[in-house]
Amino acid sequence: MSATALPKAANALRDLGRFQDIPVVRQLAVFILAAAAIALGLWLFFWTQKPDYVAVQAGLDAKSTAQASEALRGAQIPFKLDAATGALTVPADQAGAARMTMASAGITSSGPAGFESLQGDQGFGTSQFVENARYQHAMEIELARTIAQLRPVREARVHLAMPKPSAFTRQNEPASASVVLQLGAGQTLEQNQIDAIERLVASSVPDLSPEHVTVVDQFGRLLSQDDPDSAEAVNAKQFEQQRRQEALYVQRIEELLAPMTGPGRVSAKVSVDMDFAQTEQASETYGPQPAIVRSEQLSESGNLSASNANAQGVPGSASNTPNANNTAAPANGANPANGAAPQQANANAGNNQGSRSTVRNYEIDRTLTHTRQATPRIRRVTAAVLVDNVPAGSASAGKPAATRALNDGELKRIETLVQQAIGYDQQRGDVVSVVNAPFAPAAVETPQDALPLWQDPRALNIARMVLGGLAVLGLIFFVLRPAFRAMLSPRVAVGNALVPAGVGGQVMPTVTAEMVDDDEVPVKLSPAYSPKPVLPPGPGFEQKLQTAREVASTDPKRVAQVVREMVNSDG
């Protein structure tokens, strides 16, 4: 047996017995630390393997939940039932498959029951108050379902206040309603849609007018108008009407020019100045045509002259003129013929007196005009059209098609088309501008449905695994290793006690190692210590022999291996 084989076996046996040399308290601490490390490692392992669960369906009743559980179990999709919300949750990476499985099984979220709740047995002792409350609640649910079918609305809730009619009041209080809307992301409601919701609710509830319906969105903004005839409501309607008119003109221009320039190569903006003033005008005019006699009344009274008394014949003729039948006086003083006396004629003429009245009514050419201008009235239209360069050839492999600018003739034709599309009126002061300029390339937009990196389930799983591995490595190298090294550090006998090496903050000196063959190997002591102090001698031969026997009885395989190495080394 060589001189190095037995020291190796002795060192191995000494390493095996080192754990027995430490106190029982430290042994227990080692076991506790090892158990805690194993438990923490297992927890980190299962934590990294645990998937994130997301809700796939909420608001299911007990029967639908049981059917959904059977469907998911048949598709081998793990699921859990959230005790707080009652929602059915599945791993995030299998949420799509779970929704398709439930949809194929005909399982959907039905929500609260509306009029379906009135179909069952109401019970014999149900009071009228409970029946009215159930009916009102069912009506609220049905109205909420109807409103939720509108495209911008994701969810709706309706609250009705229906006063109980009384025979002791002369005028009952009117009913009222409140509607809370949850709109989709980026969605808004136009004023006509809000008015439609108000009238829908008002038409479904007796004695409810649209003015008593309040509409609020999820941000607490009031959407309904208290007074539809108020200045704010009127201005909002006018602005909305002007915006719709501008959008109509823009749509006309783009649809008209798209076949000529290609889709996406026209950008138009239109500004419409509208006059919402209501004016009425009334006028009365008389025509210049000659008057037409409508009626005439003549009256005569008293002693008329002989000539008038004997007046006869057609009115206006010579036989009806005064002195027509009288004898004319002789000329140049001649005597009257037949001996007639002129004095008699004058006397008769002076004694004839009378009165005459005439009333004539004429038709007047009169025109009455009442004009009411239609509102709104377009006062001016301004249109600006930007046209991109048109393609000049076909696109090659990997390269876009070449483009060219529009010439003056093409721009003039486009301007004419735009004027015809918007109803151009030069007297009104309309302006149309058409400009040709190349469009900048469209930027690549990120899909809106792409989740951020910190919300992606796959990225979260990878990050969880990496953090778990780093935590395990940190636990091993920074917790377990220093702890076991401190607990299992070699100890030196100082007096009657065994203390770890380096007690007192000083480096212990290197001592002489005693070998089995009693050879001594001198080593150099630390300069901080005097060479005079000598450590106690190592264990004697009897103690070593006893230790070897204990090791042979506890671990015979290792002893056999040591003996085999000794035999092989001796040749």
CORMO-V549542 format. One record per helix or strand of 3 or more residues. SS is the DSSP state (2 for helix, 1 for strand). FROM is the first residue (numbers start at 0). TO is the last residue. If there is no record, write none. Layout:
BEGIN
((SS FROM TO) (SS FROM TO))
END
This chain:
BEGIN
((2 4 20) (2 23 48) (1 52 56) (2 61 73) (1 78 80) (1 87 90) (2 91 103) (2 114 117) (2 127 147) (1 152 160) (1 175 182) (2 190 203) (2 209 211) (1 212 216) (2 230 260) (1 265 274) (1 279 285) (1 291 300) (2 305 308) (2 317 319) (2 330 332) (2 336 338) (2 341 350) (1 354 362) (1 365 371) (1 376 386) (2 407 421) (1 430 435) (2 452 454) (2 456 486) (1 490 493) (1 496 499) (2 502 504) (2 540 553) (2 555 569))
END
